[in-house]
Amino acid sequence: MTDDTPVTDSRSETAGKRSERVAEAFDDLNAALAERATPEVREAVEKLRAALLEKDAAGLSGHLADVKERHGWLYSELARHPRIAKLVNELALMGL
């Protein structure tokens, strides 16, 4: 599955619109995770959500490294999820 919508320039996007896109992406992710989302996994996902909302590239990088080390399957899910991957890529492209 691919997301063919154009990459958004996050610098010109309103905070409300970005917040909405992040919420939609993580709502979709949480639905896909379903019963696999233990309290520890939900906490990790919330840290990622917060870092993306705050455009905190360093925090996001640290949280992704933690997820990769502790929850390899979740890291794979994040990489395959088109909306999440798009948000991460946008943050990386901004050079933050």
N, CA, C and O atoms as CSV, one atom per row, in Angstrom:
chain,resi,resn,atom,element,x,y,z
A,1,MET,N,N,0.838,-1.166,0.000
A,1,MET,CA,C,0.000,0.000,0.000
A,1,MET,C,C,0.887,1.235,0.000
A,1,MET,O,O,1.865,1.305,0.744
A,2,THR,N,N,0.543,2.208,-0.838
A,2,THR,CA,C,1.298,3.447,-0.872
A,2,THR,C,C,0.352,4.613,-0.679
A,2,THR,O,O,-0.840,4.523,-0.972
A,3,ASP,N,N,0.894,5.691,-0.188
A,3,ASP,CA,C,0.151,6.924,0.000
A,3,ASP,C,C,0.628,7.865,-1.088
A,3,ASP,O,O,1.753,8.362,-1.031
A,4,ASP,N,N,-0.224,8.118,-2.089
A,4,ASP,CA,C,0.175,8.906,-3.247
A,4,ASP,C,C,-0.048,10.404,-3.083
A,4,ASP,O,O,0.178,11.165,-4.024
A,5,THR,N,N,-0.486,10.840,-1.909
A,5,THR,CA,C,-0.674,12.271,-1.711
A,5,THR,C,C,0.685,12.943,-1.646
A,5,THR,O,O,1.651,12.349,-1.168
A,6,PRO,N,N,0.767,14.179,-2.123
A,6,PRO,CA,C,2.072,14.852,-2.126
A,6,PRO,C,C,2.584,15.108,-0.720
A,6,PRO,O,O,1.809,15.250,0.226
A,7,VAL,N,N,3.901,15.163,-0.602
A,7,VAL,CA,C,4.524,15.475,0.683
A,7,VAL,C,C,4.180,16.916,1.027
A,7,VAL,O,O,4.331,17.814,0.198
A,8,THR,N,N,3.724,17.130,2.239
A,8,THR,CA,C,3.336,18.455,2.688
A,8,THR,C,C,4.551,19.218,3.179
A,8,THR,O,O,5.411,18.654,3.854
A,9,ASP,N,N,4.626,20.498,2.846
A,9,ASP,CA,C,5.686,21.343,3.387
A,9,ASP,C,C,5.250,21.733,4.789
A,9,ASP,O,O,4.451,22.654,4.963
A,10,SER,N,N,5.770,21.038,5.783
A,10,SER,CA,C,5.354,21.216,7.169
A,10,SER,C,C,5.648,22.606,7.698
A,10,SER,O,O,5.026,23.037,8.668
A,11,ARG,N,N,6.574,23.311,7.088
A,11,ARG,CA,C,6.902,24.653,7.570
A,11,ARG,C,C,5.775,25.630,7.330
A,11,ARG,O,O,5.599,26.566,8.109
A,12,SER,N,N,4.993,25.434,6.253
A,12,SER,CA,C,3.908,26.355,5.941
A,12,SER,C,C,2.550,25.829,6.401
A,12,SER,O,O,1.546,26.533,6.297
A,13,GLU,N,N,2.513,24.636,6.891
A,13,GLU,CA,C,1.271,24.023,7.347
A,13,GLU,C,C,0.859,24.608,8.701
A,13,GLU,O,O,1.705,24.840,9.565
A,14,THR,N,N,-0.424,24.842,8.876
A,14,THR,CA,C,-0.886,25.359,10.168
A,14,THR,C,C,-0.743,24.283,11.234
A,14,THR,O,O,-0.757,23.087,10.945
A,15,ALA,N,N,-0.606,24.742,12.476
A,15,ALA,CA,C,-0.459,23.805,13.597
A,15,ALA,C,C,-1.685,22.905,13.702
A,15,ALA,O,O,-1.559,21.715,13.989
A,16,GLY,N,N,-2.855,23.459,13.474
A,16,GLY,CA,C,-4.087,22.670,13.552
A,16,GLY,C,C,-4.146,21.580,12.496
A,16,GLY,O,O,-4.553,20.453,12.779
A,17,LYS,N,N,-3.743,21.912,11.293
A,17,LYS,CA,C,-3.757,20.924,10.207
A,17,LYS,C,C,-2.730,19.825,10.479
A,17,LYS,O,O,-3.005,18.646,10.258
A,18,ARG,N,N,-1.564,20.207,10.952
A,18,ARG,CA,C,-0.533,19.205,11.267
A,18,ARG,C,C,-1.014,18.304,12.395
A,18,ARG,O,O,-0.860,17.084,12.334
A,19,SER,N,N,-1.592,18.904,13.415
A,19,SER,CA,C,-2.114,18.134,14.540
A,19,SER,C,C,-3.169,17.135,14.064
A,19,SER,O,O,-3.212,15.994,14.526
A,20,GLU,N,N,-4.000,17.570,13.155
A,20,GLU,CA,C,-5.041,16.694,12.595
A,20,GLU,C,C,-4.425,15.525,11.822
A,20,GLU,O,O,-4.861,14.382,11.963
A,21,ARG,N,N,-3.413,15.817,11.008
A,21,ARG,CA,C,-2.758,14.744,10.244
A,21,ARG,C,C,-2.064,13.743,11.160
A,21,ARG,O,O,-2.123,12.535,10.928
A,22,VAL,N,N,-1.407,14.248,12.203
A,22,VAL,CA,C,-0.736,13.361,13.151
A,22,VAL,C,C,-1.774,12.499,13.876
A,22,VAL,O,O,-1.583,11.293,14.030
A,23,ALA,N,N,-2.863,13.116,14.318
A,23,ALA,CA,C,-3.917,12.370,15.017
A,23,ALA,C,C,-4.500,11.281,14.122
A,23,ALA,O,O,-4.678,10.147,14.565
A,24,GLU,N,N,-4.795,11.610,12.880
A,24,GLU,CA,C,-5.351,10.619,11.949
A,24,GLU,C,C,-4.382,9.466,11.722
A,24,GLU,O,O,-4.787,8.304,11.701
A,25,ALA,N,N,-3.112,9.787,11.552
A,25,ALA,CA,C,-2.108,8.750,11.306
A,25,ALA,C,C,-1.997,7.815,12.507
A,25,ALA,O,O,-1.951,6.596,12.344
A,26,PHE,N,N,-1.954,8.376,13.701
A,26,PHE,CA,C,-1.797,7.539,14.886
A,26,PHE,C,C,-3.084,6.813,15.260
A,26,PHE,O,O,-3.026,5.721,15.826
A,27,ASP,N,N,-4.242,7.392,14.957
A,27,ASP,CA,C,-5.494,6.661,15.156
A,27,ASP,C,C,-5.514,5.428,14.265
A,27,ASP,O,O,-5.908,4.344,14.694
A,28,ASP,N,N,-5.087,5.606,13.023
A,28,ASP,CA,C,-5.014,4.499,12.076
A,28,ASP,C,C,-4.008,3.447,12.548
A,28,ASP,O,O,-4.279,2.248,12.476
A,29,LEU,N,N,-2.858,3.894,13.025
A,29,LEU,CA,C,-1.842,2.970,13.536
A,29,LEU,C,C,-2.383,2.189,14.733
A,29,LEU,O,O,-2.244,0.967,14.792
A,30,ASN,N,N,-2.996,2.887,15.680
A,30,ASN,CA,C,-3.525,2.211,16.868
A,30,ASN,C,C,-4.579,1.175,16.503
A,30,ASN,O,O,-4.645,0.114,17.123
A,31,ALA,N,N,-5.397,1.470,15.511
A,31,ALA,CA,C,-6.392,0.494,15.059
A,31,ALA,C,C,-5.704,-0.732,14.463
A,31,ALA,O,O,-6.152,-1.860,14.669
A,32,ALA,N,N,-4.612,-0.510,13.723
A,32,ALA,CA,C,-3.883,-1.626,13.113
A,32,ALA,C,C,-3.173,-2.475,14.169
A,32,ALA,O,O,-3.032,-3.687,14.009
A,33,LEU,N,N,-2.731,-1.830,15.247
A,33,LEU,CA,C,-2.013,-2.572,16.296
A,33,LEU,C,C,-2.959,-3.403,17.149
A,33,LEU,O,O,-2.587,-4.475,17.627
A,34,ALA,N,N,-4.168,-2.919,17.341
A,34,ALA,CA,C,-5.218,-3.609,18.103
A,34,ALA,C,C,-4.698,-4.244,19.387
A,34,ALA,O,O,-4.138,-3.553,20.238
A,35,GLU,N,N,-4.880,-5.552,19.532
A,35,GLU,CA,C,-4.553,-6.254,20.780
A,35,GLU,C,C,-3.048,-6.368,21.038
A,35,GLU,O,O,-2.636,-6.701,22.149
A,36,ARG,N,N,-2.230,-6.098,20.028
A,36,ARG,CA,C,-0.776,-6.147,20.235
A,36,ARG,C,C,-0.274,-4.936,21.008
A,36,ARG,O,O,0.869,-4.916,21.463
A,37,ALA,N,N,-1.121,-3.933,21.154
A,37,ALA,CA,C,-0.723,-2.687,21.812
A,37,ALA,C,C,-0.806,-2.837,23.330
A,37,ALA,O,O,-1.807,-2.478,23.949
A,38,THR,N,N,0.251,-3.366,23.908
A,38,THR,CA,C,0.359,-3.482,25.362
A,38,THR,C,C,0.541,-2.077,25.943
A,38,THR,O,O,0.794,-1.135,25.192
A,39,PRO,N,N,0.419,-1.921,27.253
A,39,PRO,CA,C,0.662,-0.596,27.841
A,39,PRO,C,C,2.044,-0.035,27.486
A,39,PRO,O,O,2.178,1.165,27.248
A,40,GLU,N,N,3.056,-0.880,27.450
A,40,GLU,CA,C,4.407,-0.436,27.095
A,40,GLU,C,C,4.467,0.044,25.643
A,40,GLU,O,O,5.115,1.047,25.342
A,41,VAL,N,N,3.802,-0.662,24.766
A,41,VAL,CA,C,3.770,-0.276,23.353
A,41,VAL,C,C,2.988,1.025,23.185
A,41,VAL,O,O,3.413,1.905,22.436
A,42,ARG,N,N,1.858,1.159,23.867
A,42,ARG,CA,C,1.075,2.394,23.783
A,42,ARG,C,C,1.893,3.598,24.264
A,42,ARG,O,O,1.809,4.681,23.686
A,43,GLU,N,N,2.676,3.402,25.314
A,43,GLU,CA,C,3.524,4.480,25.820
A,43,GLU,C,C,4.564,4.882,24.772
A,43,GLU,O,O,4.802,6.070,24.556
A,44,ALA,N,N,5.178,3.897,24.126
A,44,ALA,CA,C,6.170,4.173,23.089
A,44,ALA,C,C,5.534,4.924,21.915
A,44,ALA,O,O,6.123,5.861,21.378
A,45,VAL,N,N,4.340,4.509,21.528
A,45,VAL,CA,C,3.636,5.154,20.419
A,45,VAL,C,C,3.290,6.601,20.786
A,45,VAL,O,O,3.401,7.495,19.947
A,46,GLU,N,N,2.882,6.830,22.006
A,46,GLU,CA,C,2.547,8.195,22.440
A,46,GLU,C,C,3.772,9.104,22.449
A,46,GLU,O,O,3.663,10.290,22.139
A,47,LYS,N,N,4.928,8.565,22.797
A,47,LYS,CA,C,6.170,9.357,22.759
A,47,LYS,C,C,6.492,9.756,21.315
A,47,LYS,O,O,6.924,10.878,21.055
A,48,LEU,N,N,6.278,8.838,20.395
A,48,LEU,CA,C,6.504,9.145,18.985
A,48,LEU,C,C,5.525,10.209,18.504
A,48,LEU,O,O,5.910,11.141,17.797
A,49,ARG,N,N,4.262,10.068,18.887
A,49,ARG,CA,C,3.238,11.044,18.499
A,49,ARG,C,C,3.631,12.441,19.004
A,49,ARG,O,O,3.584,13.417,18.255
A,50,ALA,N,N,4.011,12.517,20.261
A,50,ALA,CA,C,4.374,13.810,20.858
A,50,ALA,C,C,5.568,14.433,20.135
A,50,ALA,O,O,5.575,15.636,19.871
A,51,ALA,N,N,6.563,13.631,19.820
A,51,ALA,CA,C,7.747,14.147,19.131
A,51,ALA,C,C,7.386,14.677,17.747
A,51,ALA,O,O,7.908,15.709,17.325
A,52,LEU,N,N,6.503,13.986,17.042
A,52,LEU,CA,C,6.075,14.453,15.723
A,52,LEU,C,C,5.258,15.732,15.834
A,52,LEU,O,O,5.423,16.645,15.024
A,53,LEU,N,N,4.389,15.807,16.815
A,53,LEU,CA,C,3.593,17.023,17.006
A,53,LEU,C,C,4.473,18.227,17.313
A,53,LEU,O,O,4.205,19.336,16.851
A,54,GLU,N,N,5.515,18.004,18.086
A,54,GLU,CA,C,6.413,19.081,18.497
A,54,GLU,C,C,7.519,19.356,17.478
A,54,GLU,O,O,8.326,20.268,17.656
A,55,LYS,N,N,7.546,18.565,16.419
A,55,LYS,CA,C,8.606,18.649,15.404
A,55,LYS,C,C,9.975,18.501,16.065
A,55,LYS,O,O,10.926,19.212,15.740
A,56,ASP,N,N,10.043,17.568,16.992
A,56,ASP,CA,C,11.260,17.292,17.769
A,56,ASP,C,C,12.022,16.147,17.113
A,56,ASP,O,O,11.825,14.980,17.450
A,57,ALA,N,N,12.900,16.499,16.169
A,57,ALA,CA,C,13.628,15.481,15.418
A,57,ALA,C,C,14.538,14.650,16.308
A,57,ALA,O,O,14.621,13.433,16.145
A,58,ALA,N,N,15.220,15.297,17.246
A,58,ALA,CA,C,16.122,14.565,18.145
A,58,ALA,C,C,15.337,13.609,19.032
A,58,ALA,O,O,15.738,12.461,19.224
A,59,GLY,N,N,14.230,14.078,19.565
A,59,GLY,CA,C,13.383,13.215,20.390
A,59,GLY,C,C,12.824,12.063,19.590
A,59,GLY,O,O,12.801,10.924,20.056
A,60,LEU,N,N,12.370,12.362,18.379
A,60,LEU,CA,C,11.828,11.320,17.518
A,60,LEU,C,C,12.881,10.272,17.215
A,60,LEU,O,O,12.607,9.073,17.269
A,61,SER,N,N,14.087,10.723,16.895
A,61,SER,CA,C,15.173,9.793,16.595
A,61,SER,C,C,15.455,8.877,17.784
A,61,SER,O,O,15.623,7.669,17.618
A,62,GLY,N,N,15.506,9.452,18.970
A,62,GLY,CA,C,15.748,8.653,20.173
A,62,GLY,C,C,14.639,7.661,20.441
A,62,GLY,O,O,14.899,6.511,20.797
A,63,HIS,N,N,13.395,8.102,20.270
A,63,HIS,CA,C,12.258,7.205,20.506
A,63,HIS,C,C,12.217,6.082,19.468
A,63,HIS,O,O,11.899,4.938,19.794
A,64,LEU,N,N,12.542,6.419,18.215
A,64,LEU,CA,C,12.573,5.380,17.176
A,64,LEU,C,C,13.664,4.350,17.468
A,64,LEU,O,O,13.458,3.151,17.281
A,65,ALA,N,N,14.812,4.818,17.923
A,65,ALA,CA,C,15.902,3.883,18.272
A,65,ALA,C,C,15.477,2.974,19.415
A,65,ALA,O,O,15.778,1.780,19.405
A,66,ASP,N,N,14.786,3.526,20.390
A,66,ASP,CA,C,14.291,2.739,21.519
A,66,ASP,C,C,13.270,1.698,21.052
A,66,ASP,O,O,13.312,0.542,21.470
A,67,VAL,N,N,12.360,2.124,20.185
A,67,VAL,CA,C,11.355,1.201,19.655
A,67,VAL,C,C,12.037,0.092,18.862
A,67,VAL,O,O,11.677,-1.078,18.995
A,68,LYS,N,N,13.008,0.447,18.048
A,68,LYS,CA,C,13.703,-0.557,17.241
A,68,LYS,C,C,14.384,-1.591,18.128
A,68,LYS,O,O,14.360,-2.785,17.831
A,69,GLU,N,N,14.989,-1.128,19.215
A,69,GLU,CA,C,15.693,-2.031,20.129
A,69,GLU,C,C,14.738,-2.895,20.952
A,69,GLU,O,O,14.972,-4.092,21.121
A,70,ARG,N,N,13.678,-2.301,21.455
A,70,ARG,CA,C,12.792,-2.998,22.393
A,70,ARG,C,C,11.601,-3.683,21.733
A,70,ARG,O,O,11.097,-4.686,22.239
A,71,HIS,N,N,11.154,-3.143,20.606
A,71,HIS,CA,C,9.944,-3.662,19.940
A,71,HIS,C,C,10.180,-3.691,18.430
A,71,HIS,O,O,9.588,-2.910,17.686
A,72,GLY,N,N,11.030,-4.578,17.996
A,72,GLY,CA,C,11.366,-4.655,16.574
A,72,GLY,C,C,10.150,-4.758,15.673
A,72,GLY,O,O,10.115,-4.149,14.604
A,73,TRP,N,N,9.156,-5.520,16.094
A,73,TRP,CA,C,7.942,-5.684,15.280
A,73,TRP,C,C,7.209,-4.347,15.128
A,73,TRP,O,O,6.660,-4.063,14.063
A,74,LEU,N,N,7.198,-3.525,16.182
A,74,LEU,CA,C,6.538,-2.219,16.117
A,74,LEU,C,C,7.298,-1.290,15.178
A,74,LEU,O,O,6.691,-0.542,14.413
A,75,TYR,N,N,8.607,-1.338,15.237
A,75,TYR,CA,C,9.429,-0.534,14.339
A,75,TYR,C,C,9.093,-0.877,12.882
A,75,TYR,O,O,8.989,0.011,12.036
A,76,SER,N,N,8.926,-2.164,12.602
A,76,SER,CA,C,8.548,-2.597,11.256
A,76,SER,C,C,7.175,-2.066,10.875
A,76,SER,O,O,6.966,-1.633,9.742
A,77,GLU,N,N,6.245,-2.098,11.813
A,77,GLU,CA,C,4.902,-1.567,11.566
A,77,GLU,C,C,4.967,-0.074,11.241
A,77,GLU,O,O,4.294,0.394,10.323
A,78,LEU,N,N,5.772,0.665,11.990
A,78,LEU,CA,C,5.909,2.099,11.756
A,78,LEU,C,C,6.479,2.369,10.363
A,78,LEU,O,O,6.011,3.262,9.656
A,79,ALA,N,N,7.473,1.607,9.981
A,79,ALA,CA,C,8.110,1.789,8.673
A,79,ALA,C,C,7.152,1.470,7.533
A,79,ALA,O,O,7.225,2.091,6.473
A,80,ARG,N,N,6.259,0.515,7.737
A,80,ARG,CA,C,5.302,0.123,6.696
A,80,ARG,C,C,4.066,1.010,6.658
A,80,ARG,O,O,3.348,1.026,5.658
A,81,HIS,N,N,3.810,1.744,7.729
A,81,HIS,CA,C,2.592,2.547,7.790
A,81,HIS,C,C,2.793,3.825,6.964
A,81,HIS,O,O,3.635,4.652,7.313
A,82,PRO,N,N,2.033,3.997,5.878
A,82,PRO,CA,C,2.297,5.116,4.969
A,82,PRO,C,C,2.176,6.496,5.615
A,82,PRO,O,O,3.003,7.367,5.344
A,83,ARG,N,N,1.191,6.714,6.444
A,83,ARG,CA,C,1.013,8.041,7.048
A,83,ARG,C,C,2.109,8.349,8.071
A,83,ARG,O,O,2.606,9.473,8.139
A,84,ILE,N,N,2.473,7.357,8.852
A,84,ILE,CA,C,3.531,7.560,9.854
A,84,ILE,C,C,4.864,7.796,9.143
A,84,ILE,O,O,5.598,8.725,9.479
A,85,ALA,N,N,5.164,6.960,8.172
A,85,ALA,CA,C,6.422,7.107,7.430
A,85,ALA,C,C,6.496,8.479,6.759
A,85,ALA,O,O,7.560,9.096,6.720
A,86,LYS,N,N,5.384,8.948,6.240
A,86,LYS,CA,C,5.347,10.250,5.588
A,86,LYS,C,C,5.650,11.371,6.580
A,86,LYS,O,O,6.414,12.285,6.271
A,87,LEU,N,N,5.057,11.303,7.757
A,87,LEU,CA,C,5.312,12.322,8.780
A,87,LEU,C,C,6.778,12.323,9.214
A,87,LEU,O,O,7.386,13.381,9.378
A,88,VAL,N,N,7.333,11.131,9.397
A,88,VAL,CA,C,8.743,11.026,9.788
A,88,VAL,C,C,9.640,11.591,8.688
A,88,VAL,O,O,10.591,12.322,8.965
A,89,ASN,N,N,9.330,11.246,7.449
A,89,ASN,CA,C,10.119,11.754,6.319
A,89,ASN,C,C,10.036,13.273,6.203
A,89,ASN,O,O,11.040,13.926,5.919
A,90,GLU,N,N,8.858,13.837,6.418
A,90,GLU,CA,C,8.716,15.285,6.361
A,90,GLU,C,C,9.600,15.967,7.397
A,90,GLU,O,O,10.253,16.971,7.111
A,91,LEU,N,N,9.612,15.413,8.593
A,91,LEU,CA,C,10.436,15.979,9.647
A,91,LEU,C,C,11.923,15.891,9.284
A,91,LEU,O,O,12.687,16.829,9.511
A,92,ALA,N,N,12.309,14.763,8.724
A,92,ALA,CA,C,13.704,14.588,8.307
A,92,ALA,C,C,14.064,15.553,7.173
A,92,ALA,O,O,15.162,16.109,7.165
A,93,LEU,N,N,13.167,15.753,6.234
A,93,LEU,CA,C,13.426,16.646,5.113
A,93,LEU,C,C,13.535,18.103,5.538
A,93,LEU,O,O,14.216,18.897,4.890
A,94,MET,N,N,12.859,18.450,6.628
A,94,MET,CA,C,12.934,19.820,7.135
A,94,MET,C,C,14.300,20.110,7.727
A,94,MET,O,O,14.652,21.267,7.955
A,95,GLY,N,N,15.066,19.062,7.974
A,95,GLY,CA,C,16.407,19.231,8.507
A,95,GLY,C,C,16.452,19.600,9.969
A,95,GLY,O,O,17.422,20.185,10.452
A,96,LEU,N,N,15.393,19.252,10.665
A,96,LEU,CA,C,15.359,19.565,12.095
A,96,LEU,C,C,16.211,18.614,12.893
A,96,LEU,O,O,16.294,18.737,14.115
